[in-house]
Amino acid sequence: MIFKVYYQKTKERNPKREQTLSLYVEADDAVQARIKVEDNTPFNIEHVQELVGNHLEYEKEHADFVLTEFN
């Protein structure tokens, strides 16, 4: 499954909607997606959203869709 993870670059600042970024990650479920990002980045995760069907197709066509891979 593909998940869109909304995050702030650092955990030291209050989240501000205008500074929210996102990345795409493949994982078995939302919990695993969160763990992958938490274990490999210093990001403050705001939300993890599963992308399916038309929503996934829209993201692939209209966003800077690149799956983030972690080692």
Helices and strands as residue ranges (DSSP letters): E 2-8, G 17-19, E 21-26, H 30-40, E 44-51, H 53-62
